[in-house]
Amino acid sequence: MAKKKTTKFAKSTSSALDFQKEFTKLEKITDEFESGEYDLETGLKKFEEGLRLAQMLKEHLEEVENRISTIKGKYDELTQEKED
């Protein structure tokens, strides 16, 4: 069976969709907390899940920020070379 080839674009799109999906889960947990929907045990489990999601999303955003900085740095280098 042939292995499916994954492009950078597909990974990026998949990553963005995963981020959105996880962010939506976190929003749902937050909304449910605000409505007082959970009992103590369920609330504790959801709180832990929310913290895990928040940490994962924060790490993903930091990765994206680093990539943006790298790309911007490369662009700045290229424009500096052209000016010299």
C-alpha positions, 0 to 999 in steps of 0.5 A: 500500500502506498504511503500518503505524501503530506505537503507542508501546506497540508500539515499547516492546514491540518495544524490550523484546523486542529488549533481551531478545534481545540480552541473551540473545545476550550471555549465550550468548557469555559461557557459551561463553567460560566453557566454553572453546568458542572457538578464538583467532580465533573467540574474538576475533570473539565478544569484539568482538561481546560488547563491542558488545552490552554497549555497546548494552545499556548505552546502552538501559538509560541511556535507560530510566533517563532516561525513568524519571527524567523520568516521576518528575519529572513525577509529583513536579511534579503531586503538588507542585501538588496539595499547594499 
